[in-house]
Amino acid sequence: MTTPLDPAAQALLDAAAAGGLPPVYRVSIDEGRTRMPKGFTSGEPEPIAEMRDFTVSSSDGPVGVRLYHPEPTTVLPLVVFFHGGGWTVN
């Protein structure tokens, strides 16, 4: 049984394929590092009032965490983003 890909994810993959460039895993690490931000960002970045790096405990040892906060005095919900990504272009 197959599950269809989310339409937004499929649109991203279709746009990447239409660009005519080889997939990022087929190019050098330097080229991949150059291309990745251009492929996933546009416009000016949102302002960040605070950025903190720290670690949290896990069953496999400490895990590095980065916290971005747009406004230092506003209480906001938390979004946790886990990204594996192959660990080749970061």
Number of C-alpha atoms within 10 A of each C-alpha: 3 4 5 7 9 8 9 9 10 12 12 13 11 11 12 14 12 9 8 8 10 10 10 15 12 10 13 12 14 10 13 17 15 12 14 13 11 9 11 8 9 8 5 6 7 7 10 11 11 11 10 9 9 10 11 9 9 8 6 6 9 11 11 10 12 9 12 15 16 13 12 11 8 8 8 10 5 9 7 7 5 6 7 6 8 8 7 13 17 9
